[in-house]
Amino acid sequence: KIDISEMRKIDLIVIHCTATRANKDFTLEALRHCHVVENHWSDIGYHFYIRKDGTIYPCRPPSKVGAHARGHNAHSIGVCYEGGLDAKGRPADTRTSWQKASLIELLKKLKLLYPDAKIVGHYELGAKKACPCFCASREYSKL
């Protein structure tokens, strides 16, 4: 249950990938190490993380500002899926069928909480990377 009094004004749901190879595992612990130890952040920058098996891990509470989309963190929710690079390290949409199903399930729930939020991919906000390696605004335009 989410306490409405703790809700921030959210107008974006930003989809990310970890930019890790699809044939290698990138656990929640590895993500936390990357963000906390290597980047010196207080915690994982995303609000939700989706592993290849479709498991959705809550990370930062939605009431807290994320660290995932420079210039947009204060008014967005960050959702990241494991992968985004093919076996040779090239950007690719590597989402498994479980990740695709979990993303839709999570995004539908988030849209109930934030009905005016637009779903976009990180690169659609001007990030100089392919993240999340598919056009989220087009794919999720009907949600």
Buried (B, 14 or more C-beta within 10 A) or exposed (E): EEEEEEEBEBEBBBBBBBBBBBEEEBEBEBBBEBBBEEEEBEBBBBBBBBBBEBEBBEBBEBEBBBBBBEEBBEBBBBBBBBBBBBEEEEBBBBBBEBBBEBBEEBBEEBBEBBEEBBBBBBBBBEBEEBBBBBBBEEBBEEE
